[in-house]
Amino acid sequence: MNATFRALGSSYMTPAQRAFDGRQILSNGDVITGRQMDHSTKNHPIACFRATTDTLQDAWFHAKGNWKEDKGEQTALGFKDTPG
C-alpha cells in the first residue's frame, strides 16, 4: 500500500511525509540520507497452526495475526524530529 499511496502523489501522503527531507540524524550525530517515510505501518500477516505430534498429523488452525514491524517507531511514523 505504501508504494500505491506514493504513486498516487502528494494528495495521498501525510503532511509529515511531504515535509520529510529523507534525512535521519542518529544519536551519535551521524546522518543517514535517502530515507523514505511510509504512509502506513509495515506489517506481516501470519497464520499459526498447532499440533500435538511431531508428524503434524493432527495440526489445526490456531490463530491469525498481524506483526507490526515498526510499531512504536517514532521517526518512521512521522512523530519525531520531523519538520512541518
Backbone as CSV, one residue per row, in Angstrom:
resi,resn,N_x,N_y,N_z,CA_x,CA_y,CA_z,C_x,C_y,C_z
1,MET,0.815,-1.200,0.000,0.000,0.000,0.000,0.857,1.261,0.000
2,ASN,2.005,1.213,0.679,2.861,2.402,0.713,3.294,2.813,-0.694
3,ALA,3.620,1.851,-1.532,4.018,2.158,-2.912,2.843,2.745,-3.682
4,THR,1.631,2.244,-3.428,0.445,2.759,-4.101,0.178,4.201,-3.709
5,PHE,0.219,4.484,-2.392,-0.008,5.856,-1.923,1.012,6.811,-2.536
6,ARG,2.264,6.385,-2.576,3.330,7.236,-3.117,3.111,7.468,-4.621
7,ALA,2.693,6.432,-5.335,2.466,6.557,-6.775,1.281,7.482,-7.085
8,LEU,0.313,7.553,-6.182,-0.846,8.419,-6.387,-0.513,9.895,-6.169
9,GLY,0.609,10.171,-5.535,1.056,11.557,-5.392,0.832,12.152,-4.015
10,SER,1.193,13.423,-3.888,1.216,14.081,-2.585,-0.162,14.216,-1.944
11,SER,-1.217,14.156,-2.726,-2.564,14.224,-2.138,-2.849,13.027,-1.237
12,TYR,-2.129,11.940,-1.440,-2.341,10.727,-0.654,-1.264,10.532,0.402
13,MET,-0.408,11.504,0.571,0.660,11.436,1.564,0.295,12.305,2.766
14,THR,0.814,11.961,3.929,0.552,12.740,5.127,1.395,14.014,5.105
15,PRO,1.025,15.035,5.889,1.852,16.246,5.966,3.295,15.935,6.376
16,ALA,3.474,14.992,7.278,4.832,14.624,7.702,5.624,14.032,6.549
17,GLN,4.984,13.235,5.716,5.671,12.664,4.559,6.088,13.752,3.577
18,ARG,5.208,14.688,3.343,5.521,15.763,2.399,6.660,16.634,2.922
19,ALA,6.771,16.797,4.246,7.804,17.651,4.827,9.129,16.918,5.031
20,PHE,9.110,15.597,5.127,10.319,14.825,5.436,11.321,14.918,4.293
21,ASP,12.544,15.304,4.616,13.565,15.501,3.575,14.456,14.278,3.353
22,GLY,14.138,13.164,3.981,14.896,11.941,3.757,16.103,11.768,4.656
23,ARG,16.316,12.718,5.605,17.465,12.621,6.498,17.031,12.104,7.865
24,GLN,17.864,11.256,8.456,17.668,10.813,9.828,18.964,11.074,10.579
25,ILE,18.871,11.805,11.682,20.050,12.109,12.495,20.102,11.111,13.646
26,LEU,21.187,10.366,13.711,21.351,9.362,14.750,21.814,9.998,16.044
27,SER,21.706,9.262,17.144,22.071,9.800,18.453,23.556,10.166,18.550
28,ASN,24.399,9.556,17.713,25.828,9.884,17.743,26.167,11.047,16.807
29,GLY,25.152,11.643,16.178,25.361,12.783,15.296,25.496,12.431,13.825
30,ASP,25.675,11.154,13.513,25.749,10.740,12.116,24.406,10.992,11.426
31,VAL,24.459,11.229,10.130,23.246,11.492,9.359,23.086,10.432,8.283
32,ILE,21.905,9.856,8.219,21.560,8.907,7.164,20.668,9.658,6.181
33,THR,20.965,9.555,4.905,20.141,10.219,3.896,19.437,9.184,3.029
34,GLY,18.469,9.636,2.266,17.759,8.742,1.351,16.688,7.910,2.012
35,ARG,16.285,8.277,3.228,15.237,7.529,3.920,13.881,7.864,3.314
36,GLN,12.917,6.983,3.467,11.571,7.201,2.968,10.588,6.973,4.107
37,MET,9.709,7.913,4.322,8.686,7.764,5.348,7.447,7.168,4.691
38,ASP,6.955,6.075,5.248,5.803,5.404,4.665,4.495,5.934,5.229
39,HIS,3.440,5.760,4.471,2.104,6.242,4.796,1.467,5.395,5.890
40,SER,1.698,4.109,5.842,1.120,3.206,6.835,2.222,2.281,7.352
41,THR,1.947,1.636,8.457,2.964,0.794,9.072,3.223,-0.445,8.233
42,LYS,4.414,-0.958,8.354,4.762,-2.211,7.683,4.267,-3.351,8.581
43,ASN,3.736,-4.371,7.984,3.256,-5.483,8.789,3.431,-6.787,8.029
44,HIS,3.339,-7.842,8.767,3.478,-9.184,8.214,2.289,-10.014,8.691
45,PRO,1.297,-10.257,7.830,0.184,-11.109,8.240,0.675,-12.539,8.435
46,ILE,0.192,-13.181,9.476,0.635,-14.544,9.779,-0.564,-15.442,10.075
47,ALA,-0.380,-16.727,9.887,-1.349,-17.740,10.291,-0.594,-18.753,11.136
48,CYS,-1.120,-19.072,12.307,-0.459,-20.008,13.233,-1.244,-21.306,13.297
49,PHE,-0.500,-22.399,13.273,-1.091,-23.723,13.392,-0.433,-24.437,14.563
50,ARG,-1.155,-25.367,15.172,-0.618,-26.139,16.299,-0.800,-27.623,16.028
51,ALA,0.000,-28.405,16.703,-0.110,-29.865,16.622,0.438,-30.456,17.913
52,THR,0.005,-31.640,18.232,0.495,-32.301,19.442,1.481,-33.419,19.120
53,THR,1.704,-33.690,17.835,2.636,-34.746,17.449,3.731,-34.180,16.552
54,ASP,4.874,-34.836,16.553,5.983,-34.409,15.703,5.686,-34.597,14.215
55,THR,4.768,-35.475,13.877,4.436,-35.720,12.473,3.415,-34.716,11.935
56,LEU,2.867,-33.895,12.812,1.893,-32.855,12.457,0.599,-33.413,11.871
57,GLN,0.309,-34.681,12.157,-0.898,-35.300,11.606,-2.177,-34.716,12.184
58,ASP,-2.088,-34.101,13.375,-3.298,-33.529,13.985,-3.248,-31.988,14.027
59,ALA,-2.540,-31.416,13.063,-2.394,-29.957,13.044,-3.747,-29.271,12.863
60,TRP,-3.929,-28.156,13.565,-5.157,-27.365,13.438,-4.817,-25.885,13.432
61,PHE,-5.721,-25.109,12.857,-5.549,-23.672,12.804,-5.696,-23.120,14.214
62,HIS,-4.763,-22.284,14.626,-4.783,-21.734,15.983,-5.181,-20.261,15.992
63,ALA,-4.547,-19.461,15.155,-4.833,-18.023,15.193,-4.275,-17.340,13.945
64,LYS,-4.785,-16.152,13.680,-4.191,-15.303,12.657,-3.728,-14.030,13.359
65,GLY,-2.732,-13.392,12.787,-2.207,-12.194,13.422,-1.599,-11.247,12.406
66,ASN,-1.134,-10.137,12.911,-0.531,-9.123,12.077,0.639,-8.532,12.849
67,TRP,1.840,-8.981,12.555,3.022,-8.485,13.253,3.410,-7.136,12.678
68,LYS,3.402,-6.122,13.511,3.792,-4.781,13.092,5.305,-4.655,13.183
69,GLU,5.926,-4.428,12.056,7.384,-4.332,12.006,7.893,-3.068,12.684
70,ASP,7.168,-1.954,12.511,7.694,-0.689,13.008,6.762,-0.002,13.999
71,LYS,5.915,-0.765,14.672,5.008,-0.172,15.654,5.828,0.496,16.754
72,GLY,5.522,1.726,17.034,6.241,2.447,18.064,7.477,3.172,17.555
73,GLU,7.817,2.995,16.290,8.981,3.674,15.717,8.598,5.108,15.413
74,GLN,9.052,6.036,16.235,8.619,7.423,16.149,9.063,8.119,14.861
75,THR,10.275,7.861,14.402,10.750,8.518,13.186,10.021,7.977,11.962
76,ALA,9.883,6.666,11.870,9.232,6.052,10.704,7.773,6.479,10.586
77,LEU,7.119,6.703,11.719,5.715,7.074,11.689,5.501,8.583,11.633
78,GLY,6.577,9.353,11.660,6.463,10.800,11.480,6.184,11.599,12.720
79,PHE,6.493,11.070,13.889,6.190,11.774,15.131,7.411,12.378,15.810
80,LYS,8.609,12.177,15.300,9.796,12.646,15.997,10.727,13.379,15.033
81,ASP,11.123,14.570,15.437,12.113,15.351,14.691,11.760,15.506,13.216
82,THR,10.478,15.635,12.923,10.045,15.792,11.534,9.577,17.217,11.311
83,PRO,10.234,17.970,10.444,9.806,19.340,10.212,8.423,19.397,9.564
84,GLY,7.697,20.494,9.814,6.387,20.669,9.196,5.290,20.145,10.041
